[in-house]
Amino acid sequence: MENNRCKGMPWWSLPIFGAVFIMGYIHSNIIFQDYSQQKNQNQQKVEVSSKASQNEETKLEYTITKQDSVPTFFGGGRGPKKIYSSPEEKTGISAEIHVGVQDEGGKNPGLAEIVLYEDGKRVPHNFYINKTNCLSSVPVKHEEPGKHTYFVEATDFDGNTTKSDELYIEFTGKLSDLPPEFIRFEVGDKGQLLMMVSDEGDNKGIKTVSVYEEGKLIKEFDGRGESSFLKSMPLTDRITDGKRNKYYAEAVDLGGNRVKSDTLGVTLTEK
């Protein structure tokens, strides 16, 4: 009697068919697991929902919802929601409040308004906003001694508002001419001397920055009376192969305060 279930299929092909079926099942299961893992990774970034499809050509329909974004403060490496001042915490009669904020997400990326508050009252200041980000410094001054509280509110075009952490500054009411400070004095990866100097507080401004090699003056830069100084100076043409030179710098501010950097030992080697 002829077996209808195996009609047209030789008996010896049944083991082969079974093996192919099992391998196909294992392969499809691996693909499904990899797909599930990828789907879970995507769910960490966006909100994903699925439902049975009404379309005969597809089995599932997915809806991806892009998460909204709010203005974010970046406080010069001090942490999120931070604004900071120079000088920090205590000054004579003047200081600067530094604000950095960005908004690059949402349906309408960009900053609509930034407002500084002092002791709960709005401070008149026009922040320069470069559409999605703002990096600005606001001068504040008090000739009477006292402690004041500051914070900033930033609003984006989607209507989201973020408030920064509060900042406290104590004013002594007396002129305080602080000395300049070397923020950076090191050798870069291209063999250049990198210098960054800051001078804050009352009577702020850098007059000169001088570089010394083996104790001898080799270059004097004009600080132009600005509160920050940033320069690079190549060293590879000044050092012979295998020789070690020592370098340091001195910064002088408008009030005559002088400060010396660390001393760097630099050796040139050629590959």
C-alpha positions as a Markdown table, in Angstrom:
| # | Residue | x | y | z |
|---|---|---|---|---|
| 1 | Met | 0.0 | 0.0 | 0.0 |
| 2 | Glu | 1.3 | 3.4 | -0.9 |
| 3 | Asn | 2.0 | 5.8 | 2.0 |
| 4 | Asn | 0.3 | 9.2 | 1.2 |
| 5 | Arg | 2.4 | 11.1 | 3.7 |
| 6 | Cys | 5.6 | 10.2 | 1.9 |
| 7 | Lys | 4.3 | 10.3 | -1.6 |
| 8 | Gly | 6.9 | 11.4 | -4.1 |
| 9 | Met | 9.7 | 11.3 | -1.4 |
| 10 | Pro | 12.1 | 8.3 | -1.2 |
| 11 | Trp | 12.5 | 6.6 | 2.2 |
| 12 | Trp | 16.2 | 7.3 | 2.3 |
| 13 | Ser | 15.6 | 11.1 | 2.1 |
| 14 | Leu | 13.8 | 11.3 | 5.4 |
| 15 | Pro | 16.9 | 11.6 | 7.6 |
| 16 | Ile | 18.4 | 14.3 | 5.4 |
| 17 | Phe | 15.1 | 16.2 | 5.5 |
| 18 | Gly | 15.0 | 16.0 | 9.3 |
| 19 | Ala | 18.6 | 17.2 | 9.6 |
| 20 | Val | 18.0 | 20.2 | 7.3 |
| 21 | Phe | 14.8 | 21.0 | 9.3 |
| 22 | Ile | 16.7 | 21.0 | 12.6 |
| 23 | Met | 19.6 | 23.1 | 11.3 |
| 24 | Gly | 17.1 | 25.6 | 9.9 |
| 25 | Tyr | 15.4 | 25.8 | 13.3 |
| 26 | Ile | 18.7 | 26.4 | 15.1 |
| 27 | His | 19.8 | 29.1 | 12.6 |
| 28 | Ser | 16.5 | 30.9 | 12.8 |
| 29 | Asn | 16.6 | 30.8 | 16.6 |
| 30 | Ile | 20.0 | 32.4 | 16.6 |
| 31 | Ile | 18.9 | 35.2 | 14.3 |
| 32 | Phe | 15.8 | 35.8 | 16.5 |
| 33 | Gln | 18.0 | 36.0 | 19.7 |
| 34 | Asp | 20.4 | 38.5 | 18.0 |
| 35 | Tyr | 17.4 | 40.5 | 16.8 |
| 36 | Ser | 16.0 | 40.5 | 20.3 |
| 37 | Gln | 19.3 | 41.7 | 21.8 |
| 38 | Gln | 19.5 | 44.5 | 19.2 |
| 39 | Lys | 15.9 | 45.5 | 19.9 |
| 40 | Asn | 16.7 | 45.7 | 23.6 |
| 41 | Gln | 19.7 | 48.0 | 22.9 |
| 42 | Asn | 17.5 | 50.2 | 20.8 |
| 43 | Gln | 15.0 | 50.4 | 23.6 |
| 44 | Gln | 17.7 | 51.9 | 25.9 |
| 45 | Lys | 17.9 | 54.9 | 23.5 |
| 46 | Val | 14.4 | 55.5 | 22.3 |
| 47 | Glu | 10.9 | 54.4 | 23.3 |
| 48 | Val | 9.7 | 51.5 | 21.0 |
| 49 | Ser | 6.2 | 50.0 | 20.9 |
| 50 | Ser | 4.9 | 47.3 | 18.6 |
| 51 | Lys | 1.6 | 45.8 | 17.6 |
| 52 | Ala | 0.3 | 43.2 | 15.2 |
| 53 | Ser | 0.2 | 44.5 | 11.6 |
| 54 | Gln | -2.9 | 44.8 | 9.6 |
| 55 | Asn | -0.8 | 44.7 | 6.5 |
| 56 | Glu | -0.5 | 41.2 | 5.0 |
| 57 | Glu | 3.1 | 41.9 | 3.9 |
| 58 | Thr | 4.4 | 42.6 | 7.4 |
| 59 | Lys | 3.9 | 40.8 | 10.7 |
| 60 | Leu | 4.6 | 43.6 | 13.2 |
| 61 | Glu | 4.4 | 47.4 | 13.1 |
| 62 | Tyr | 6.8 | 49.5 | 15.2 |
| 63 | Thr | 6.4 | 53.1 | 16.5 |
| 64 | Ile | 9.6 | 54.8 | 17.6 |
| 65 | Thr | 9.1 | 57.9 | 19.8 |
| 66 | Lys | 12.1 | 60.3 | 20.0 |
| 67 | Gln | 12.8 | 61.4 | 23.5 |
| 68 | Asp | 12.4 | 65.1 | 24.3 |
| 69 | Ser | 15.4 | 67.2 | 25.3 |
| 70 | Val | 15.9 | 70.0 | 27.9 |
| 71 | Pro | 18.6 | 72.7 | 28.1 |
| 72 | Thr | 21.8 | 71.3 | 29.7 |
| 73 | Phe | 24.4 | 73.3 | 31.6 |
| 74 | Phe | 28.1 | 72.5 | 31.3 |
| 75 | Gly | 30.0 | 74.0 | 34.2 |
| 76 | Gly | 33.6 | 74.0 | 33.1 |
| 77 | Gly | 34.1 | 70.4 | 34.3 |
| 78 | Arg | 32.4 | 71.1 | 37.6 |
| 79 | Gly | 29.4 | 68.9 | 36.9 |
| 80 | Pro | 25.9 | 69.2 | 35.4 |
| 81 | Lys | 23.7 | 72.2 | 36.2 |
| 82 | Lys | 26.7 | 74.2 | 37.3 |
| 83 | Ile | 27.6 | 77.8 | 36.7 |
| 84 | Tyr | 30.9 | 79.2 | 38.2 |
| 85 | Ser | 32.6 | 82.4 | 38.9 |
| 86 | Ser | 36.1 | 83.9 | 38.8 |
| 87 | Pro | 37.3 | 84.5 | 41.3 |
| 88 | Glu | 35.4 | 81.7 | 43.0 |
| 89 | Glu | 33.5 | 82.1 | 46.3 |
| 90 | Lys | 35.2 | 85.3 | 47.5 |
| 91 | Thr | 36.3 | 88.5 | 45.7 |
| 92 | Gly | 36.9 | 92.3 | 46.3 |
| 93 | Ile | 34.3 | 94.3 | 44.5 |
| 94 | Ser | 34.0 | 92.6 | 41.1 |
| 95 | Ala | 33.7 | 89.1 | 39.6 |
| 96 | Glu | 32.5 | 87.3 | 36.5 |
| 97 | Ile | 29.9 | 84.6 | 36.3 |
| 98 | His | 30.5 | 82.0 | 33.6 |
| 99 | Val | 27.5 | 80.3 | 31.9 |
| 100 | Gly | 27.6 | 77.4 | 29.5 |
| 101 | Val | 24.3 | 75.8 | 28.3 |
| 102 | Gln | 23.2 | 73.9 | 25.2 |
| 103 | Asp | 20.0 | 72.4 | 23.7 |
| 104 | Glu | 20.5 | 70.1 | 20.7 |
| 105 | Gly | 17.5 | 67.8 | 20.9 |
| 106 | Gly | 13.7 | 67.9 | 20.9 |
| 107 | Lys | 11.3 | 68.8 | 18.1 |
| 108 | Asn | 12.7 | 72.3 | 17.9 |
| 109 | Pro | 16.3 | 72.3 | 19.0 |
| 110 | Gly | 17.7 | 75.6 | 20.2 |
| 111 | Leu | 17.8 | 78.1 | 23.2 |
| 112 | Ala | 15.0 | 80.7 | 23.3 |
| 113 | Glu | 16.0 | 82.6 | 26.5 |
| 114 | Ile | 18.7 | 82.6 | 29.2 |
| 115 | Val | 18.2 | 84.7 | 32.4 |
| 116 | Leu | 20.6 | 85.4 | 35.3 |
| 117 | Tyr | 19.1 | 86.0 | 38.8 |
| 118 | Glu | 20.8 | 87.7 | 41.7 |
| 119 | Asp | 19.2 | 87.2 | 45.1 |
| 120 | Gly | 16.1 | 86.1 | 43.3 |
| 121 | Lys | 15.9 | 89.2 | 41.0 |
| 122 | Arg | 16.5 | 89.2 | 37.3 |
| 123 | Val | 19.8 | 90.8 | 36.2 |
| 124 | Pro | 19.6 | 92.7 | 32.9 |
| 125 | His | 22.1 | 91.0 | 30.5 |
| 126 | Asn | 21.9 | 90.1 | 26.8 |
| 127 | Phe | 23.3 | 86.6 | 26.4 |
| 128 | Tyr | 24.7 | 85.8 | 23.0 |
| 129 | Ile | 23.0 | 82.6 | 21.9 |
| 130 | Asn | 24.4 | 80.6 | 18.9 |
| 131 | Lys | 21.1 | 78.9 | 18.3 |
| 132 | Thr | 21.7 | 75.6 | 20.2 |
| 133 | Asn | 24.4 | 76.7 | 22.6 |
| 134 | Cys | 25.7 | 79.7 | 24.7 |
| 135 | Leu | 29.0 | 80.3 | 26.4 |
| 136 | Ser | 29.0 | 83.7 | 28.1 |
| 137 | Ser | 30.5 | 85.6 | 31.0 |
| 138 | Val | 28.5 | 88.1 | 33.0 |
| 139 | Pro | 30.3 | 90.8 | 35.1 |
| 140 | Val | 28.9 | 91.5 | 38.6 |
| 141 | Lys | 30.0 | 94.2 | 41.0 |
| 142 | His | 29.3 | 95.2 | 44.6 |
| 143 | Glu | 31.2 | 97.9 | 46.5 |
| 144 | Glu | 29.5 | 97.1 | 49.8 |
| 145 | Pro | 30.5 | 93.9 | 51.6 |
| 146 | Gly | 28.0 | 91.1 | 51.5 |
| 147 | Lys | 27.2 | 87.6 | 50.2 |
| 148 | His | 25.0 | 87.2 | 47.1 |
| 149 | Thr | 23.3 | 84.2 | 45.5 |
| 150 | Tyr | 23.1 | 83.6 | 41.7 |
| 151 | Phe | 21.4 | 81.1 | 39.4 |
| 152 | Val | 20.5 | 80.9 | 35.7 |
| 153 | Glu | 17.3 | 79.7 | 34.0 |
| 154 | Ala | 17.5 | 78.5 | 30.3 |
| 155 | Thr | 14.4 | 77.9 | 28.2 |
| 156 | Asp | 14.4 | 76.1 | 24.8 |
| 157 | Phe | 12.1 | 76.5 | 21.8 |
| 158 | Asp | 10.0 | 73.5 | 23.0 |
| 159 | Gly | 9.2 | 75.4 | 26.2 |
| 160 | Asn | 11.4 | 73.3 | 28.5 |
| 161 | Thr | 13.1 | 75.3 | 31.3 |
| 162 | Thr | 16.2 | 74.2 | 33.3 |
| 163 | Lys | 17.4 | 75.9 | 36.4 |
| 164 | Ser | 21.2 | 75.8 | 37.3 |
| 165 | Asp | 22.5 | 75.1 | 40.7 |
| 166 | Glu | 22.9 | 78.2 | 42.9 |
| 167 | Leu | 26.2 | 80.0 | 43.1 |
| 168 | Tyr | 27.4 | 82.0 | 46.1 |
| 169 | Ile | 29.9 | 84.9 | 46.0 |
| 170 | Glu | 31.1 | 86.9 | 48.9 |
| 171 | Phe | 32.2 | 90.5 | 48.2 |
| 172 | Thr | 34.6 | 92.2 | 50.7 |
| 173 | Gly | 33.9 | 95.7 | 49.4 |
| 174 | Lys | 37.7 | 96.4 | 49.1 |
| 175 | Leu | 39.8 | 96.2 | 46.0 |
| 176 | Ser | 41.5 | 92.8 | 45.6 |
| 177 | Asp | 44.2 | 92.6 | 43.0 |
| 178 | Leu | 44.8 | 88.9 | 42.6 |
| 179 | Pro | 48.0 | 87.6 | 41.0 |
| 180 | Pro | 47.8 | 85.8 | 37.6 |
| 181 | Glu | 47.6 | 82.0 | 37.5 |
| 182 | Phe | 49.1 | 79.5 | 35.1 |
| 183 | Ile | 46.2 | 77.2 | 34.2 |
| 184 | Arg | 48.4 | 75.2 | 31.7 |
| 185 | Phe | 52.1 | 75.0 | 31.1 |
| 186 | Glu | 53.2 | 71.8 | 29.4 |
| 187 | Val | 54.6 | 70.3 | 26.2 |
| 188 | Gly | 52.1 | 69.2 | 23.5 |
| 189 | Asp | 52.2 | 66.0 | 21.4 |
| 190 | Lys | 53.8 | 68.0 | 18.5 |
| 191 | Gly | 56.7 | 69.3 | 20.6 |
| 192 | Gln | 55.2 | 72.7 | 21.2 |
| 193 | Leu | 55.1 | 74.6 | 24.5 |
| 194 | Leu | 51.4 | 75.2 | 25.5 |
| 195 | Met | 50.6 | 78.1 | 27.8 |
| 196 | Met | 47.4 | 79.3 | 29.4 |
| 197 | Val | 47.3 | 82.1 | 32.0 |
| 198 | Ser | 44.3 | 83.6 | 33.8 |
| 199 | Asp | 44.0 | 86.9 | 35.8 |
| 200 | Glu | 40.7 | 87.6 | 37.5 |
| 201 | Gly | 39.2 | 89.9 | 40.2 |
| 202 | Asp | 39.7 | 93.6 | 40.5 |
| 203 | Asn | 42.2 | 95.3 | 38.2 |
| 204 | Lys | 42.3 | 92.2 | 36.1 |
| 205 | Gly | 44.5 | 92.0 | 33.0 |
| 206 | Ile | 47.7 | 90.3 | 31.9 |
| 207 | Lys | 50.5 | 92.6 | 30.9 |
| 208 | Thr | 53.3 | 90.2 | 29.7 |
| 209 | Val | 54.1 | 86.5 | 29.6 |
| 210 | Ser | 57.9 | 85.7 | 29.3 |
| 211 | Val | 59.5 | 82.3 | 28.4 |
| 212 | Tyr | 62.9 | 81.3 | 29.6 |
| 213 | Glu | 65.2 | 78.6 | 28.3 |
| 214 | Glu | 68.1 | 77.5 | 30.6 |
| 215 | Gly | 67.5 | 80.7 | 32.7 |
| 216 | Lys | 67.7 | 83.1 | 29.6 |
| 217 | Leu | 64.8 | 85.1 | 28.2 |
| 218 | Ile | 63.9 | 83.8 | 24.7 |
| 219 | Lys | 60.4 | 85.2 | 24.1 |
| 220 | Glu | 58.1 | 87.9 | 25.6 |
| 221 | Phe | 54.4 | 87.9 | 24.7 |
| 222 | Asp | 52.1 | 90.9 | 25.1 |
| 223 | Gly | 49.1 | 90.0 | 27.2 |
| 224 | Arg | 47.2 | 93.1 | 25.9 |
| 225 | Gly | 45.6 | 93.6 | 29.3 |
| 226 | Glu | 43.2 | 90.7 | 28.8 |
| 227 | Ser | 42.1 | 88.4 | 31.6 |
| 228 | Ser | 43.1 | 85.2 | 29.7 |
| 229 | Phe | 46.2 | 84.3 | 27.7 |
| 230 | Leu | 46.6 | 81.3 | 25.4 |
| 231 | Lys | 49.7 | 80.6 | 23.3 |
| 232 | Ser | 51.8 | 77.8 | 21.8 |
| 233 | Met | 55.5 | 77.9 | 21.0 |
| 234 | Pro | 57.4 | 75.3 | 18.9 |
| 235 | Leu | 60.5 | 73.8 | 20.6 |
| 236 | Thr | 61.8 | 71.2 | 18.2 |
| 237 | Asp | 64.0 | 73.7 | 16.3 |
| 238 | Arg | 65.5 | 74.9 | 19.6 |
| 239 | Ile | 66.8 | 71.6 | 21.0 |
| 240 | Thr | 69.6 | 69.5 | 19.5 |
| 241 | Asp | 69.1 | 65.7 | 19.3 |
| 242 | Gly | 69.7 | 64.1 | 22.7 |
| 243 | Lys | 70.1 | 67.3 | 24.6 |
| 244 | Arg | 67.8 | 68.3 | 27.6 |
| 245 | Asn | 66.7 | 71.9 | 28.0 |
| 246 | Lys | 64.8 | 73.4 | 30.9 |
| 247 | Tyr | 61.9 | 75.9 | 30.4 |
| 248 | Tyr | 59.7 | 78.1 | 32.6 |
| 249 | Ala | 57.6 | 81.2 | 32.1 |
| 250 | Glu | 56.7 | 84.3 | 34.1 |
| 251 | Ala | 53.4 | 86.2 | 33.9 |
| 252 | Val | 52.9 | 89.8 | 35.0 |
| 253 | Asp | 49.5 | 91.5 | 35.4 |
| 254 | Leu | 48.5 | 95.1 | 35.2 |
| 255 | Gly | 48.8 | 95.6 | 38.9 |
| 256 | Gly | 52.5 | 94.4 | 38.8 |
| 257 | Asn | 51.8 | 91.0 | 40.4 |
| 258 | Arg | 54.3 | 88.4 | 39.1 |
| 259 | Val | 54.0 | 84.7 | 39.1 |
| 260 | Lys | 56.4 | 81.9 | 37.8 |
| 261 | Ser | 55.3 | 78.6 | 36.2 |
| 262 | Asp | 56.7 | 75.2 | 36.9 |
| 263 | Thr | 60.0 | 74.3 | 35.3 |
| 264 | Leu | 59.8 | 71.7 | 32.5 |
| 265 | Gly | 62.7 | 69.4 | 31.4 |
| 266 | Val | 62.5 | 68.7 | 27.6 |
| 267 | Thr | 64.7 | 66.2 | 25.7 |
| 268 | Leu | 64.6 | 65.9 | 21.9 |
| 269 | Thr | 64.9 | 62.4 | 20.3 |
| 270 | Glu | 64.6 | 61.6 | 16.6 |
| 271 | Lys | 63.2 | 58.3 | 15.3 |
